[in-house]
Amino acid sequence: MNVSTIETNSSVIGSKLKEILLCDDIEPGSEPSYETAKLIYEYHPIGKKMVDKPIEIAQSQKREINVQKGPEDIVKQKFEEEWKAIGADKYIANTARIARIYGISTIAIKVKGQKDDTPLDFNKLYNADISFSVFDPLNTAGSLVLNLDPNAFDFLKTKGIVVSGQAYDRSRTKIIMNEDPIYLSYTVASFGFVGRSVYQRSLYPLKSFIQSMITDDMITRKAGVFIAKLKWIGAVVSSVMSSAASFKRQLLKEAKTDNVISITPEESIETLDMKNIDGAFALARKDILENIAAGDDMPAKILIDETFAEGFGEGTEDAKNIAQFVNRIRVWLNPIYEFFDKIVQYRAWNEDFYATVQRDFPDMYRGVPYETALKDWQNSFRAGWPNLLEEPDSKKAEAEEVKLKAVVALEEILLPILDPENKARALQWACDNFNEFKLLFGTPLELDVDALVDFFEEQKDNQQTALEAGLQEPKPQAPFSSKDSAKKLVALASRK
């Protein structure tokens, strides 16, 4: 009894997509409801790709994390470990997914032992049991209608959310909309005057795509039909001739590789001629996909997947268009990343971790309060996306050559006028920059700053002694020229 019920329900659910998308009420400009948007994402072959593909491409590269103040490597590593431990990327992708399906979504942090309607105490996040919940518009229905008073301070701005009667403080949530709200434009899928689903402008071509699938199925079933043109003997068809013709048809049906069948010269065996529909159907399918992509202002190549055969490093116009689109997605995702950045910082850079930093770097952090160090790390925290279009090595080498010239030129100006201690610091700075030029220098350069200071002090004393004795010191050889030597280094690196 239970099995039949499950089968019945599954057949009903399976037929909903066809019933909704093939109904006559869907016309150009029709708007998807909450249920329609959900069904399209769950069952439509293009529905999931429209929502998830841009997010997947945007997250295909890791952000470049920099913490300029303090021991950057250790602080950065601790941040990335905590980011991975709480599964931040997964929650961000899910929040963006819900927003693209319905038009709006909300993510909330829940801390065990703390009330959801109270401000979040970030200092107590360390060692606390936390979890994240992603709410769709049905969960938050009624609390995200926005203020429609044009003179109001919060005009068309989101407030806190209420989920099943439970209010959440704004510090615990982050709301994201797909597109900005339009005044007095009610979005059915989002239950409010908020953002819009990616399916809103593409509902009609999504319906057309289902029709193209039905055509595909029909062509596939008809493509295997054989037409046997058999010669009939005599004007009157007898049972013997009918049996003979039936026998021939059966032989044709069972014939396969390595079989031989015989027919008369007047007879022939052919297949259905579908060459007349090939061009028209292929063009219609391509136009449908382009119309679906245009509805969300995305490059059609993302749905067709042709560009990815070339890759992003080719620098083609299609790749550039996709990169620009993905960059817009990354900008759209930034508020959610910032929400998680702050949470991860307080959990990763906790007082216990700071105690180990003080132990490992006593000269830098002896007597520095934890709150001061934490604020310095947070203020110097930078997270940026790498370029989706990867430059070839030749272009990277040219960029490193320009940077190398700038470093050398600055050193040539500063070194003759600096005191021994600052001269050693300037050389260390140049060394750090040289080590960033991976294409030019495969092995990092390491300098002993203290030894350099002693050397420059001794050199200064020798020069003073020589001047007092009336001797003229020979002019030191100029450092390698930023004009010629840099070019030689780049040429050598290219040959390698």
C-alpha positions in Angstrom: 0.0 0.0 0.0 2.8 2.4 0.9 4.7 1.5 -2.3 1.8 2.3 -4.5 1.3 5.6 -2.7 4.9 6.6 -3.3 4.6 5.7 -7.0 1.5 7.7 -7.4 3.0 10.7 -5.7 6.2 10.5 -7.8 4.2 10.3 -11.0 2.2 13.4 -9.9 5.4 15.3 -9.1 7.0 14.1 -12.4 4.1 15.4 -14.5 3.9 18.8 -12.8 6.8 20.3 -14.8 5.1 19.2 -18.1 1.7 20.4 -16.9 3.0 23.8 -15.9 5.5 24.5 -18.7 3.3 23.2 -21.5 0.0 24.9 -20.4 -1.4 27.5 -22.7 -1.5 30.2 -20.0 2.3 30.7 -20.2 2.9 33.5 -22.7 5.8 36.0 -23.3 6.1 38.0 -20.1 4.5 35.4 -17.8 5.9 35.4 -14.3 6.9 32.2 -12.4 5.4 31.5 -9.0 7.3 30.1 -6.0 6.2 26.6 -6.9 7.1 27.0 -10.6 10.5 28.4 -9.8 11.2 25.4 -7.5 10.0 22.9 -10.1 12.1 24.5 -12.9 15.2 24.2 -10.7 14.5 20.6 -9.7 13.4 19.2 -13.0 14.2 21.5 -16.0 17.4 20.5 -17.7 18.5 24.1 -18.0 17.0 25.3 -14.7 19.9 24.1 -12.5 22.6 25.3 -14.9 21.1 28.8 -15.0 21.3 29.1 -11.3 24.4 27.1 -10.3 26.9 27.5 -13.2 27.8 31.2 -12.6 28.2 30.5 -8.9 30.4 27.5 -9.6 32.6 29.5 -12.0 32.9 32.4 -9.5 34.0 30.0 -6.7 36.3 27.9 -8.9 39.2 30.0 -7.7 40.2 30.7 -4.1 40.3 34.2 -2.9 43.8 35.7 -2.3 44.0 36.5 1.4 46.5 39.0 2.8 47.0 40.2 6.3 49.8 42.8 6.0 50.3 43.5 9.7 51.8 40.8 11.9 53.0 37.3 11.0 51.0 37.0 7.7 51.6 33.3 6.9 50.5 32.0 10.3 47.5 34.4 10.6 46.4 33.6 7.0 46.8 29.8 7.5 44.7 29.9 10.7 42.0 31.9 8.9 41.8 29.5 6.0 41.7 26.5 8.3 38.7 27.9 10.2 37.0 29.0 6.9 37.2 25.4 5.7 36.1 23.9 9.0 32.8 25.7 9.1 32.1 25.1 5.4 31.7 28.8 4.5 32.0 28.2 0.7 29.1 25.8 0.8 26.8 28.0 2.7 27.6 31.0 0.5 26.8 29.0 -2.6 23.6 27.8 -1.1 22.5 31.3 -0.1 23.3 32.6 -3.6 21.5 29.6 -5.2 18.2 30.3 -3.3 18.4 34.0 -4.2 18.8 33.3 -7.9 15.9 30.7 -7.8 13.4 32.9 -6.0 14.8 36.4 -6.0 15.8 36.7 -2.3 17.4 34.6 0.4 18.7 35.0 3.9 21.5 33.2 5.9 21.5 33.3 9.6 24.1 32.2 12.2 22.8 30.3 15.2 24.9 30.1 18.4 24.0 27.4 20.9 23.0 29.0 24.2 22.3 32.5 22.7 18.9 33.9 21.7 18.4 34.6 18.1 16.8 38.0 18.7 19.8 39.4 20.6 22.8 41.1 19.0 25.6 38.7 18.1 28.5 38.8 20.6 31.5 38.1 18.3 33.9 37.8 21.2 32.1 34.7 22.4 32.1 32.8 19.1 35.4 31.0 19.9 34.6 27.5 21.2 30.9 28.1 20.8 28.7 25.6 18.9 27.5 27.4 15.8 25.4 26.5 12.8 24.1 28.3 9.7 20.6 28.3 8.3 19.7 29.4 4.8 16.1 30.6 4.5 14.1 30.9 1.3 11.2 33.4 0.8 8.6 31.0 2.0 10.4 30.7 5.4 10.6 34.5 5.8 7.3 35.4 4.1 5.7 38.5 5.6 8.9 39.9 7.1 10.7 41.0 3.9 8.0 43.1 2.3 10.2 46.3 2.5 9.0 49.8 3.3 7.2 51.3 0.3 6.9 54.8 1.8 9.1 57.0 -0.5 9.8 59.4 2.3 10.9 56.8 4.8 14.5 56.5 5.9 14.4 52.7 5.1 12.6 53.1 1.8 12.9 49.8 -0.1 15.5 48.5 2.4 15.4 45.2 4.2 14.9 44.9 8.0 15.3 42.0 10.3 13.6 38.7 9.5 11.0 36.5 11.3 10.9 32.8 10.7 7.9 30.9 12.0 7.4 33.6 14.7 11.1 33.7 15.7 12.7 37.1 15.2 16.4 37.3 14.3 18.7 40.2 15.2 20.1 41.9 12.1 23.7 41.2 13.3 23.0 37.5 12.9 21.7 37.6 9.4 22.7 38.6 5.9 20.0 39.1 3.2 20.8 39.0 -0.5 18.6 39.7 -3.5 18.9 38.8 -7.1 18.6 42.3 -8.7 17.4 45.3 -6.8 13.7 45.9 -5.9 11.5 48.1 -8.1 8.9 50.4 -6.5 5.5 48.7 -6.4 6.7 45.7 -8.3 5.6 42.6 -6.4 7.5 39.5 -7.1 5.3 36.4 -6.8 8.2 33.9 -6.3 9.6 36.0 -3.4 6.3 37.0 -1.7 7.3 40.6 -1.6 8.4 43.8 -3.3 12.0 42.5 -3.6 14.4 41.0 -6.2 13.4 38.7 -9.1 14.1 35.1 -10.0 16.5 34.3 -12.9 13.5 32.5 -14.5 11.3 35.6 -14.5 12.2 36.9 -18.0 13.0 33.4 -19.4 9.8 31.5 -18.5 8.5 31.4 -22.1 11.7 30.2 -23.7 12.0 27.6 -20.9 8.7 26.3 -22.0 9.9 26.3 -25.6 12.9 24.2 -24.5 10.6 21.5 -23.2 8.9 21.5 -26.6 12.3 21.0 -28.2 12.9 18.0 -25.9 9.7 16.5 -27.1 10.9 17.0 -30.7 14.2 15.3 -29.8 12.3 12.3 -28.5 10.2 12.1 -31.6 13.2 12.3 -33.9 15.0 9.7 -31.9 12.1 7.3 -32.1 11.5 7.9 -35.8 15.2 7.8 -36.8 15.2 4.0 -36.5 12.3 3.4 -38.9 13.2 1.5 -42.1 11.0 1.8 -45.2 11.0 -1.3 -47.3 9.8 -0.7 -50.9 8.8 -4.2 -51.9 7.5 -5.3 -55.3 4.0 -6.8 -55.4 3.4 -9.6 -57.9 0.0 -9.3 -59.6 -2.9 -7.0 -59.0 -4.6 -9.3 -56.5 -2.8 -9.8 -53.2 -3.0 -13.4 -52.1 -2.3 -14.8 -48.7 0.9 -16.4 -50.0 2.3 -13.0 -51.3 1.3 -11.3 -48.0 3.2 -14.0 -46.1 6.2 -13.6 -48.4 6.2 -9.8 -47.8 5.8 -10.2 -44.1 8.7 -12.7 -44.1 10.9 -10.2 -45.9 10.0 -7.5 -43.4 10.9 -9.8 -40.5 14.3 -10.6 -42.1 14.9 -6.9 -42.4 14.0 -6.3 -38.8 16.3 -9.0 -37.5 19.2 -8.2 -39.9 22.4 -7.0 -38.3 26.2 -6.8 -39.0 27.6 -9.9 -40.8 24.1 -10.8 -42.0 23.1 -10.9 -45.7 19.6 -10.3 -47.0 18.5 -10.4 -50.6 16.0 -8.2 -52.5 15.1 -7.8 -56.1 16.6 -5.0 -58.2 13.2 -3.3 -58.3 13.0 -3.2 -54.5 14.8 -0.9 -52.0 15.3 -0.3 -48.3 15.5 3.3 -47.0 15.2 5.3 -43.8 13.1 8.3 -43.1 14.5 11.4 -44.7 14.8 14.1 -41.9 17.4 16.3 -43.5 14.9 19.1 -44.1 14.3 19.5 -40.3 18.0 19.3 -39.3 18.9 22.9 -40.0 15.6 24.5 -38.8 15.5 22.5 -35.6 19.2 23.1 -34.7 18.7 26.9 -35.3 15.5 26.9 -33.2 17.3 25.1 -30.3 20.2 27.5 -30.4 17.8 30.5 -30.4 15.9 29.1 -27.4 19.1 28.8 -25.4 20.2 32.3 -26.3 16.8 33.7 -25.3 17.0 31.9 -22.0 20.5 33.3 -21.4 19.3 36.8 -22.4 16.6 36.7 -19.8 19.2 36.6 -17.1 21.7 38.8 -18.9 24.3 36.0 -19.0 26.5 34.9 -21.9 24.8 32.1 -23.8 28.0 30.2 -24.0 27.6 29.3 -20.3 24.5 27.3 -21.1 25.9 25.8 -24.3 29.4 25.1 -22.7 31.2 25.7 -26.0 33.7 28.3 -24.6 35.0 25.9 -21.9 36.6 23.7 -24.6 39.0 26.6 -25.2 39.5 27.7 -21.6 39.8 31.2 -20.1 43.5 31.6 -20.9 42.8 32.0 -24.7 41.7 35.6 -24.4 38.8 35.2 -26.8 35.9 37.6 -26.8 33.6 34.9 -25.4 36.0 34.2 -22.6 36.2 38.0 -21.8 32.4 38.3 -21.7 32.1 35.3 -19.4 34.8 36.8 -17.1 33.0 40.1 -16.9 29.8 38.3 -16.0 31.5 36.2 -13.4 33.1 39.3 -11.9 29.7 40.8 -11.5 28.6 37.6 -9.7 31.6 37.9 -7.4 30.8 41.6 -6.5 27.2 40.5 -5.8 28.5 37.8 -3.4 30.9 40.1 -1.5 28.4 41.0 1.2 28.0 37.4 2.2 31.8 36.8 2.1 32.2 39.8 4.4 29.6 38.4 6.8 31.6 35.1 7.0 35.0 36.9 7.1 34.1 38.6 10.4 32.8 35.4 11.9 35.9 33.4 10.9 38.3 36.1 12.1 36.9 36.1 15.6 36.9 32.3 15.7 40.3 31.8 14.2 42.2 34.6 15.8 41.1 33.9 19.3 43.1 34.5 22.5 44.5 31.0 22.6 45.9 31.5 19.1 47.3 34.9 20.1 49.1 33.4 23.0 51.0 31.1 20.6 51.8 34.1 18.4 53.2 36.0 21.4 55.3 33.0 22.3 56.7 32.6 18.7 57.2 36.4 18.1 58.1 37.9 21.4 59.9 40.9 20.0 56.8 41.9 17.9 54.0 41.2 20.4 55.5 41.4 23.9 53.1 43.6 25.9 50.7 44.1 23.1 47.1 43.5 24.2 45.0 40.9 22.3 42.4 43.4 21.3 45.0 45.7 19.7 46.6 42.9 17.7 43.2 41.6 16.6 42.1 45.0 15.4 45.4 45.4 13.5 44.9 42.1 11.7 41.3 42.9 10.9 42.1 46.4 9.6 44.9 45.0 7.4 42.8 42.0 6.2 42.4 42.0 2.4 40.6 39.4 0.4 40.5 39.6 -3.4 39.6 37.4 -6.4 42.3 36.4 -8.8 41.8 37.3 -12.5 39.6 34.7 -14.2 41.5 35.3 -17.4 45.0 33.9 -16.8 47.7 35.7 -18.7 50.3 33.8 -20.7 53.8 33.6 -19.2 55.1 36.1 -21.7 52.7 38.7 -20.5 53.5 37.9 -16.9 57.2 38.3 -17.6 56.6 41.7 -19.1 54.7 42.8 -16.1 57.4 41.6 -13.8 60.0 43.4 -15.9 58.2 46.7 -15.3 58.0 46.0 -11.5 61.7 45.0 -11.5 62.7 48.3 -13.1 60.8 50.3 -10.6 62.4 48.5 -7.7 65.9 48.9 -9.1 65.4 52.6 -9.9 64.2 53.3 -6.4 67.1 51.4 -4.8 69.6 53.4 -7.0 68.1 56.6 -5.7 67.8 55.7 -2.0 70.9 53.6 -1.2 73.5 56.4 -1.6 71.6 58.7 0.8 70.4 56.3 3.5 72.0 55.6 6.9 73.3 52.0 7.4 70.1 50.7 9.2 67.7 52.1 6.7 70.0 51.0 3.8 69.7 47.4 5.1 65.9 47.8 5.3 65.8 49.1 1.8 67.8 46.1 0.5 65.5 43.7 2.5 62.5 45.4 0.8 64.0 44.9 -2.6 64.8 41.3 -1.7 61.1 40.7 -0.7 60.0 42.1 -4.0 62.5 40.1 -6.0 61.2 36.9 -4.4 57.7 37.8 -5.8 59.1 37.5 -9.4 58.6 33.8 -9.7 59.2 33.7 -13.5 62.5 35.6 -13.2 64.0 34.0 -10.0 63.3 30.4 -9.2 65.2 30.4 -5.9 64.3 32.9 -3.2 67.0 35.4 -2.0 67.6 35.6 1.8 69.5 38.4 3.4 70.9 38.8 7.0 69.7 42.3 7.9 71.8 42.5 11.1 74.9 41.5 9.2 74.2 44.1 6.5 73.8 46.8 9.2 77.2 45.9 10.7 78.8 45.9 7.2 77.4 49.3 6.3 78.5 50.7 9.7 82.0 49.4 9.1 82.0 50.7 5.6 81.0 54.1 6.8 83.7 54.1 9.4 86.3 53.2 6.8 85.2 56.0 4.6 85.4 58.5 7.4 88.9 57.2 8.3 90.0 57.6 4.6 88.6 61.1 4.4 90.5 62.1 7.6 93.7 60.6 6.2 93.2 62.7 3.0 92.7 59.6 0.8 89.9 59.4 -1.8 87.8 56.4 -1.7 87.1 54.8 -5.1 83.6 55.2 -6.3 81.6 52.1 -5.7 80.3 50.2 -8.7 76.7 51.1 -9.6 74.1 48.5 -8.9 72.9 46.6 -12.0 71.1 49.0 -14.3 67.4 49.0 -14.4 67.5 49.7 -18.1 69.8 47.0 -19.4 70.2 44.2 -16.8 66.4 43.8 -16.3 65.9 43.1 -20.0 68.7 40.5 -19.9 67.2 38.8 -16.9 63.8 38.7 -18.6 65.4 37.3 -21.8 67.2 34.6 -19.8 64.0 33.7 -18.0 62.1 33.4 -21.3 64.8 31.1 -22.8 64.5 28.9 -19.7 
